Amino acid sequence: MLASRASVAALLPCYSEEKHLRTLLARVQAEVDTVLVVDDGSPDNTAQEAQKAGVECLKHLTNQGKGAAIKTGLRALQERSGIDYVLILDGDGQHLPEEIPRFFDAANQQSAPLILGTRMSDTRTMPWLRRLTNQTMSSQISRVCGQKISDTQCGFRMIRRDFFQGLIAIETNQFDYETEMLVVISRLGGKVGTVPISTVYGDEVSKIHPVRDTMRFLQMMARFRREAKSQP
């Protein structure tokens, strides 16, 4: 499977992203032929902005979580012929659409079923607490995955078609879905490839709840450890 603008679909899970979405989608459309927005029950005009940009938009009636939005997109895109990869990026402008071709090159060179963007090659503009948290979490998750992954918290990633179904089967629906995605792919024997991307921080507001989502992460890591111990 060769990654190209024709064979890669861009998937943007969105919640309340009306401010910059139309401009961002125009930049994404310059890089790939197929773009899908999943509006995760936004109370604003996210869906309308996607439609004004000429982009297909699926909408959840209620907010279900980023993982649920990604799975909705994967289900829809796996039904379409000619789509060999899905590239996921956020709708808040943290990920540069102009760097999408880097994922094509990495997929074609590394033959990995998942290509993950990494911001850790240049962390000068990354807030120190976020950098420390990212490094700590990436170290723990790398051990669970059995392979070194430098930036497990990056949402800019591309997945090969033959792994869609395994990722749709994940029960997690919140932000921890992106972490579990790495574990599932590793347990299925897949390699996680990487590509350097830019660190971009604008006026976006993080949707991660510090206490609630940290607890979810700790519970997930405890579950991974239990599952590892139960393996023969």
Buried (B, 14 or more C-beta within 10 A) or exposed (E): BEBBBEBBBBBBBBBBBBBBBBEBBBEBBEBBBBBBBBBBBBEBBBBBBBBEBEBEBBBBEEBBBBBBBBBBBBBBBBEEEEBBBBBBBBBBBBBBBEBBBBBBEBBEEBEBBBBBBBBBEEBEEBEEEBBEBBBEBBEBBBBBBEBEBBBBBBBBBBBBBEBBEBBBEBEBBBBBBBBBBBBBBBBEEBEBBBBBBBBBEEEBEEBEEEEEBEEBBEEBBEEBEEEEEEEE
